[in-house]
Amino acid sequence: MQELKEVRFNETEVLLKDSRVKSPILPEKRDQMNRTVTIQGNAVIEGAVYAQRLAIQTGDAEFMGAVFANLELHVNTDATGKIIFRKSVGSADSVVSRASNANLLFANDINAKKVTLYNAFVAGSIYADDIVLENCVVIGGVFATQKIDMKDSIVGTFNGASVSVSSFAGILLPSAFSIEKLYATPDIKFYNYSLADFGALFKGQPQSQKSGKIKMNIEAVEIKTTLSTEEYQKTLLSYTVIGKVLAADLLDTDRFQNHFLLTAASLNSQLLRVYDFGRDAKGNPIELSLEKIKDFFFDVLHGKIEVQDMDGNFDIKQLTKEFN
């Protein structure tokens, strides 16, 4: 790889290929505010990036600093290879990637007006007006002031004015929210993973008998709440399995170790070292690297790692007896 130790850009467009940029790509003059940055492959940028438009034609590409694209951050549909954003990503307008064959990873939050992602892993949360996700995993929350469309995706939680889910959807936390009634296609498979034994699955060990994914019947789990003040009133719909979680809390759910996986993913860009997660069947330490966590959750999403179903019926007396 060609290494550019000191880089100064004065052009209206910056093209990077087979390059390592050790300096930030920031405008130094007013006429550079409208500069387009184009990544043509095999590029690493160690500093922060500001561009009017950031175009990624193909990977591999790694951004180690914060990224802001005023007009658009766009990944070509035919892009391939690894594309990694280590810090926060923002845009005054849109962040778009429909590259189904690219290995796209965001290690932090995304904040934009419109976000459209296919085949992406987001360790943080997404904040936008409109959000479209397909074949994605978001460890944090998906928060939209207007609309969320999800297909074949797992997210930590969601909160949007209008939310639609199709094919398959999963949430990692006990509850999710919308203002309008959730729209789901008739064939939807909607699961809650808050009581799944991800710790055992990550280590390749048998799952706890008291763990599993919970199939959510949208009509049955919907709870309507009205929030009001002297000035206004707001209705919020929640889709929750909190009753089952509260019952299961009588058991020692800490042994599932889910919080280690989720925290290691969401805080990965701020950690000074990679922590191990115990040892595998061969006695080797299991590292909680972001890439391994990403692969694990995509294997869950695609069914390569199967999370057992959890019985939705709880006998409180029996659980209390077991706890004592």
C-alpha positions as CSV (number, residue, x, y, z in Angstrom):
1,M,0.0,0.0,0.0
2,Q,1.3,3.4,-0.9
3,E,1.7,5.6,2.2
4,L,1.1,9.3,2.1
5,K,2.6,10.7,5.3
6,E,1.6,14.3,4.7
7,V,-1.4,15.1,2.6
8,R,-2.7,18.5,1.5
9,F,-5.8,18.6,-0.7
10,N,-6.5,21.7,-2.7
11,E,-8.6,20.2,-5.5
12,T,-12.4,20.2,-5.7
13,E,-12.3,16.4,-5.6
14,V,-10.1,14.0,-3.7
15,L,-9.5,10.5,-5.1
16,L,-8.0,7.9,-2.9
17,K,-6.8,4.5,-4.0
18,D,-4.1,2.3,-2.5
19,S,-3.4,5.0,0.0
20,R,-3.0,5.6,3.7
21,V,-3.8,9.1,4.8
22,K,-2.4,10.0,8.2
23,S,-3.8,13.6,8.3
24,P,-7.4,14.6,8.5
25,I,-9.3,15.5,5.3
26,L,-10.7,18.8,6.3
27,P,-11.4,22.0,4.3
28,E,-8.8,24.7,4.8
29,K,-10.4,27.3,2.6
30,R,-14.0,28.3,1.9
31,D,-14.0,26.9,-1.7
32,Q,-13.0,23.5,-0.3
33,M,-16.3,23.2,1.7
34,N,-17.9,21.7,-1.4
35,R,-15.2,19.2,-2.0
36,T,-16.1,15.6,-2.9
37,V,-14.1,12.7,-1.5
38,T,-14.1,9.5,-3.5
39,I,-12.7,6.2,-2.2
40,Q,-11.7,3.9,-5.1
41,G,-10.5,1.0,-2.9
42,N,-7.7,-0.1,-0.6
43,A,-7.6,3.1,1.5
44,V,-7.2,3.9,5.1
45,I,-7.9,7.4,6.5
46,E,-6.6,7.9,10.1
47,G,-8.0,11.4,10.7
48,A,-11.4,12.9,10.6
49,V,-13.2,13.5,7.3
50,Y,-15.4,16.4,6.1
51,A,-16.8,16.3,2.6
52,Q,-19.7,17.8,0.7
53,R,-20.2,14.2,-0.6
54,L,-18.3,11.1,0.4
55,A,-18.5,8.4,-2.3
56,I,-17.2,4.9,-1.7
57,Q,-16.9,3.0,-5.0
58,T,-15.5,-0.2,-3.4
59,G,-13.6,-1.6,-0.5
60,D,-11.4,-2.2,1.3
61,A,-11.8,1.1,3.1
62,E,-11.3,2.1,6.8
63,F,-12.1,5.4,8.4
64,M,-10.5,5.7,11.8
65,G,-11.8,9.2,12.6
66,A,-15.2,10.8,12.7
67,V,-16.9,11.3,9.3
68,F,-19.3,14.0,8.2
69,A,-20.7,14.3,4.7
70,N,-22.8,17.4,4.3
71,L,-24.8,16.2,1.3
72,E,-24.5,12.5,1.2
73,L,-22.4,9.5,2.3
74,H,-23.0,6.9,-0.5
75,V,-21.6,3.4,-1.0
76,N,-21.9,2.1,-4.5
77,T,-24.4,-0.8,-5.0
78,D,-21.8,-3.0,-6.6
79,A,-19.1,-2.3,-3.9
80,T,-17.3,-5.2,-2.4
81,G,-14.8,-5.8,0.4
82,K,-14.6,-4.4,3.9
83,I,-15.8,-0.9,4.6
84,I,-15.3,0.1,8.3
85,F,-16.2,3.3,10.1
86,R,-14.5,3.3,13.6
87,K,-16.0,6.6,14.9
88,S,-19.3,8.4,14.6
89,V,-20.8,9.0,11.1
90,G,-23.0,12.0,10.3
91,S,-24.7,13.8,7.4
92,A,-27.0,16.8,7.0
93,D,-28.9,14.7,4.5
94,S,-28.3,11.0,3.8
95,V,-26.3,7.9,4.6
96,V,-27.0,5.3,1.9
97,S,-25.6,1.9,1.2
98,R,-27.4,-0.8,-0.9
99,A,-24.3,-2.8,-1.4
100,S,-25.4,-6.3,-0.6
101,N,-22.0,-7.8,-1.2
102,A,-19.9,-5.4,0.9
103,N,-18.8,-6.1,4.4
104,L,-20.1,-2.8,6.0
105,L,-19.4,-2.1,9.7
106,F,-20.2,1.0,11.8
107,A,-18.4,0.9,15.2
108,N,-20.3,3.9,16.5
109,D,-23.5,6.0,16.0
110,I,-25.0,7.2,12.8
111,N,-26.8,10.5,12.7
112,A,-28.5,11.8,9.5
113,K,-31.7,12.9,8.0
114,K,-32.2,9.7,6.0
115,V,-30.4,6.4,6.5
116,T,-30.7,3.4,4.2
117,L,-28.5,0.4,4.9
118,Y,-28.3,-3.1,3.4
119,N,-26.1,-5.8,4.9
120,A,-24.6,-3.6,7.6
121,F,-23.6,-4.0,11.2
122,V,-24.0,-1.0,13.5
123,A,-22.5,-1.3,17.0
124,G,-24.1,2.0,18.1
125,S,-27.5,3.6,17.4
126,I,-29.1,5.2,14.4
127,Y,-30.8,8.6,14.6
128,A,-32.7,9.9,11.6
129,D,-36.0,11.1,10.2
130,D,-36.4,8.1,7.9
131,I,-34.6,4.8,8.3
132,V,-34.6,1.7,6.0
133,L,-32.8,-1.5,7.1
134,E,-32.5,-4.7,5.2
135,N,-30.4,-7.7,6.4
136,C,-28.8,-5.5,9.1
137,V,-27.8,-5.9,12.8
138,V,-28.0,-2.8,15.0
139,I,-26.8,-3.4,18.6
140,G,-28.1,-0.1,19.8
141,G,-31.4,1.6,19.1
142,V,-33.1,2.6,15.8
143,F,-34.7,6.0,16.5
144,A,-36.7,7.8,13.8
145,T,-38.8,11.0,14.0
146,Q,-40.9,9.8,11.1
147,K,-40.6,6.3,9.6
148,I,-38.7,3.0,10.1
149,D,-38.8,0.2,7.6
150,M,-37.1,-3.1,8.7
151,K,-36.7,-6.3,6.8
152,D,-34.6,-9.3,7.9
153,S,-32.9,-7.4,10.7
154,I,-32.1,-7.5,14.4
155,V,-32.0,-4.3,16.4
156,G,-31.5,-3.5,20.0
157,T,-34.8,-1.6,20.1
158,F,-36.7,0.9,17.9
159,N,-38.8,4.0,18.4
160,G,-40.5,5.7,15.5
161,A,-43.6,7.6,14.5
162,S,-44.4,4.9,11.9
163,V,-42.8,1.5,11.9
164,S,-43.2,-1.4,9.5
165,V,-41.5,-4.8,9.7
166,S,-41.4,-7.6,7.1
167,S,-40.1,-11.1,6.6
168,F,-38.1,-11.3,9.9
169,A,-37.4,-8.9,12.7
170,G,-35.8,-9.3,16.1
171,I,-35.1,-7.1,19.1
172,L,-32.5,-7.5,21.8
173,L,-34.1,-5.5,24.6
174,P,-37.4,-6.3,26.2
175,S,-39.4,-3.4,24.6
176,A,-39.7,-1.3,21.4
177,F,-42.0,1.6,20.6
178,S,-44.0,3.4,18.0
179,I,-46.6,6.2,17.8
180,E,-48.7,4.7,15.0
181,K,-49.8,1.1,15.1
182,L,-47.0,-1.2,14.0
183,Y,-47.4,-2.5,10.4
184,A,-46.3,-6.1,9.8
185,T,-46.6,-8.3,6.8
186,P,-48.7,-11.5,7.3
187,D,-45.7,-13.7,7.0
188,I,-43.7,-11.8,9.7
189,K,-41.5,-13.7,12.2
190,F,-41.0,-11.3,15.0
191,Y,-38.8,-12.4,18.0
192,N,-37.5,-10.9,21.2
193,Y,-34.0,-12.1,22.2
194,S,-33.7,-10.5,25.6
195,L,-33.7,-13.9,27.3
196,A,-31.6,-15.7,24.8
197,D,-28.4,-17.4,26.1
198,F,-26.0,-15.6,23.7
199,G,-23.1,-16.2,26.1
200,A,-23.3,-20.0,25.6
201,L,-23.9,-19.7,21.9
202,F,-20.9,-17.5,21.4
203,K,-18.7,-20.0,23.2
204,G,-20.3,-22.9,21.4
205,Q,-21.8,-24.4,24.5
206,P,-25.3,-25.8,25.2
207,Q,-27.9,-23.1,25.9
208,S,-29.5,-22.8,29.3
209,Q,-32.9,-24.6,29.5
210,K,-34.4,-21.4,31.0
211,S,-33.3,-19.3,28.0
212,G,-34.5,-18.8,24.4
213,K,-36.1,-16.4,21.9
214,I,-39.7,-15.3,22.5
215,K,-42.0,-15.2,19.5
216,M,-44.0,-12.0,19.7
217,N,-47.6,-11.8,18.7
218,I,-47.9,-8.1,17.8
219,E,-51.5,-7.8,18.8
220,A,-51.0,-9.6,22.1
221,V,-47.9,-7.7,23.2
222,E,-49.0,-4.2,22.2
223,I,-49.5,-1.8,25.1
224,K,-51.1,1.6,24.7
225,T,-49.8,4.4,26.9
226,T,-51.0,8.0,27.1
227,L,-48.6,10.6,28.2
228,S,-50.0,14.0,29.1
229,T,-49.1,17.4,30.5
230,E,-51.2,20.5,31.0
231,E,-50.3,21.6,27.4
232,Y,-50.5,18.4,25.3
233,Q,-51.2,14.7,25.2
234,K,-49.3,12.0,23.4
235,T,-50.1,8.3,22.8
236,L,-47.3,5.8,22.7
237,L,-47.5,2.1,21.7
238,S,-45.0,-0.4,23.1
239,Y,-44.3,-3.9,22.1
240,T,-42.9,-5.7,25.1
241,V,-42.2,-9.0,26.8
242,I,-41.3,-7.3,30.0
243,G,-43.7,-9.5,32.0
244,K,-41.8,-12.6,30.9
245,V,-38.5,-10.9,31.7
246,L,-39.6,-9.9,35.1
247,A,-40.7,-13.4,35.8
248,A,-37.4,-14.8,34.5
249,D,-35.5,-12.4,36.7
250,L,-36.3,-14.7,39.6
251,L,-33.6,-16.9,37.9
252,D,-29.9,-16.1,37.6
253,T,-30.0,-14.5,34.1
254,D,-26.5,-13.0,34.6
255,R,-25.1,-16.4,33.6
256,F,-26.3,-15.7,30.1
257,Q,-23.6,-13.1,29.8
258,N,-25.5,-11.2,27.1
259,H,-24.5,-7.8,28.6
260,F,-20.8,-8.6,28.0
261,L,-21.4,-9.2,24.3
262,L,-23.6,-6.1,23.8
263,T,-21.4,-3.8,25.8
264,A,-18.2,-5.1,24.1
265,A,-19.9,-4.2,20.8
266,S,-21.3,-0.8,21.7
267,L,-18.2,0.4,23.5
268,N,-15.6,-1.3,21.2
269,S,-14.3,2.0,19.7
270,Q,-13.6,3.3,23.2
271,L,-11.9,0.3,24.6
272,L,-8.1,0.2,24.9
273,R,-7.9,-3.5,24.6
274,V,-9.8,-6.6,23.4
275,Y,-11.2,-8.6,26.2
276,D,-11.5,-12.4,26.3
277,F,-14.8,-14.2,27.0
278,G,-13.5,-17.2,28.8
279,R,-12.3,-20.3,26.8
280,D,-13.7,-22.5,24.1
281,A,-13.9,-26.2,24.1
282,K,-10.2,-26.5,23.1
283,G,-9.1,-24.2,26.0
284,N,-8.3,-21.2,23.8
285,P,-9.3,-17.7,24.9
286,I,-12.3,-16.3,23.1
287,E,-11.7,-12.6,22.2
288,L,-14.6,-10.2,22.2
289,S,-13.5,-8.3,19.0
290,L,-16.1,-6.3,17.1
291,E,-15.6,-8.4,14.0
292,K,-16.2,-11.6,15.9
293,I,-19.4,-10.2,17.5
294,K,-20.5,-9.0,14.1
295,D,-20.1,-12.4,12.6
296,F,-21.9,-14.0,15.5
297,F,-25.0,-11.9,15.3
298,F,-25.2,-12.3,11.5
299,D,-25.0,-16.0,12.0
300,V,-28.0,-15.7,14.4
301,L,-29.8,-13.5,11.9
302,H,-29.2,-16.0,9.0
303,G,-30.0,-19.1,11.1
304,K,-26.5,-20.5,11.1
305,I,-26.6,-20.3,14.9
306,E,-30.0,-21.4,16.1
307,V,-31.5,-19.8,19.3
308,Q,-33.9,-22.2,20.9
309,D,-37.5,-21.1,21.5
310,M,-38.5,-20.2,25.0
311,D,-41.7,-21.4,26.5
312,G,-44.0,-18.4,27.0
313,N,-45.7,-19.9,30.0
314,F,-44.3,-19.2,33.5
315,D,-45.2,-20.8,36.7
316,I,-44.3,-18.2,39.3
317,K,-44.6,-20.6,42.2
318,Q,-42.2,-23.1,40.5
319,L,-39.8,-20.3,39.6
320,T,-39.8,-19.0,43.2
321,K,-39.2,-22.5,44.5
322,E,-36.2,-23.0,42.2
323,F,-34.8,-19.6,43.1
324,N,-35.0,-20.4,46.8
